[in-house]
Structure formats: structure tokens, C-alpha cells
Amino acid sequence: MFGLCDCNPFGLSILLTYRRASSKFGADPTRYSVDIKWLGFRPSQVPALNLDKSAFQPMTATDNTIASNLLAADKYVAKNDLYKRELQVSERYTRHYIHHVM
């Protein structure tokens, strides 16, 4: 299964909800998890695209909080170098890429 998410911390947090399930599912959330693969741009790839600034929006305090919380407390992120690296990259930016479906 593939997941296309926004190229920002909130998008990754949604993807991770499917990947590792949610504690709302009770004692065995792994029963409901999905082996989802991240499809789409990653924060580390955006600079190479040389996009116009209209393709970006400011990172919000919520974006930064989500990235920090995932890096500090999410056990799955702690074990996954790709997710960890992409969240660290996103924390360095003041703006994040927004993609539009055409």
C-alpha cells in the first residue's frame, strides 16, 4: 500500500497513523497497522525542484510542534532513519512545499 501525504510534518504524522496504527485501537494497535510506503516528495527533495515561492506556505507553530513531538516521542520515528532525517530537514525550513492535485 502507498500513501501520498503532504510534504510537511502534519502529512507525515497522518501517514504514520496508518503505518503504526493508533492507541485508540486498544491493546493491540499493530493488528490495525498497515505496511504503507511513503509516496511523494520528501522535505529533503524540495530544494532541488527550484519551485516558485508561490508553491510554499509558512511553517506554522503547529507544524514545528508536530515535528518536534514526532522526533522526541514517537518510537517508530526513533527506529526509522528516513522519517527521522526528513523531520529534521523540515524543522530547518521556515516554509514548506504545498502540492496541488491537477
C-alpha positions in Angstrom: 0.0 0.0 0.0 1.2 3.5 -0.8 0.4 6.7 1.0 0.6 10.2 -0.6 0.8 12.8 2.1 1.6 16.5 2.2 5.3 17.3 2.3 5.2 18.6 5.9 5.2 17.3 9.5 1.4 17.1 9.6 1.3 15.0 6.4 3.9 12.6 7.8 2.0 12.3 11.1 -1.1 11.2 9.1 1.0 8.6 7.2 2.5 7.4 10.5 -1.0 6.9 11.9 -1.6 4.3 9.2 1.9 2.8 9.5 1.9 2.2 13.2 -1.8 2.4 13.9 -3.3 4.4 16.8 -3.5 3.7 20.5 -7.2 4.3 20.1 -7.5 0.8 18.7 -7.0 -0.8 22.1 -4.4 -3.2 23.5 -3.2 -4.4 20.1 -2.9 -1.5 17.7 -0.5 -3.5 15.5 -3.4 -5.6 14.4 -4.7 -2.5 12.6 -1.4 -1.1 11.2 -0.7 -1.0 7.5 2.6 -1.6 5.8 2.3 1.7 4.0 5.1 3.1 1.8 5.7 6.9 1.6 4.9 8.1 -1.9 5.6 11.6 -3.0 8.0 14.4 -2.3 10.1 14.4 0.9 11.3 17.7 2.5 14.9 16.9 1.6 13.9 16.7 -2.1 12.1 20.1 -2.4 15.1 22.4 -2.7 16.3 20.6 -5.9 13.0 21.3 -7.6 13.7 25.1 -7.8 10.0 25.9 -7.4 8.5 29.4 -7.4 7.9 30.8 -3.9 4.1 30.6 -4.5 4.4 26.8 -4.2 5.2 27.2 -0.5 3.4 28.3 2.7 4.9 29.3 6.0 5.6 26.6 8.6 3.3 27.2 11.5 3.9 26.7 15.2 1.8 23.6 14.9 4.0 22.2 12.1 7.1 22.7 14.2 5.4 21.2 17.3 4.3 18.1 15.4 7.9 17.7 14.0 9.4 18.1 17.4 6.9 15.7 19.1 7.4 13.0 16.5 11.2 13.3 16.8 11.1 13.3 20.6 8.5 10.8 21.5 7.5 8.6 18.5 9.0 5.1 18.9 8.5 4.3 15.2 10.3 7.5 14.1 13.1 6.8 16.5 13.8 3.5 14.8 13.4 4.8 11.2 16.3 6.9 9.9 14.4 8.1 6.8 11.5 9.6 8.8 13.9 11.0 11.4 16.0 12.6 8.8 13.1 14.1 6.9 11.6 15.6 10.1 14.9 17.1 10.9 15.1 18.6 7.5 11.6 20.0 7.8 12.5 21.6 11.1 15.2 23.7 9.4 12.8 25.3 6.9 10.6 28.4 7.6 8.4 27.4 4.6 7.1 24.1 3.4 6.1 22.9 0.0 2.4 22.6 -0.8 1.5 20.4 -3.8 -1.7 20.7 -5.7 -3.6 17.9 -7.5 -4.2 19.0 -11.1 
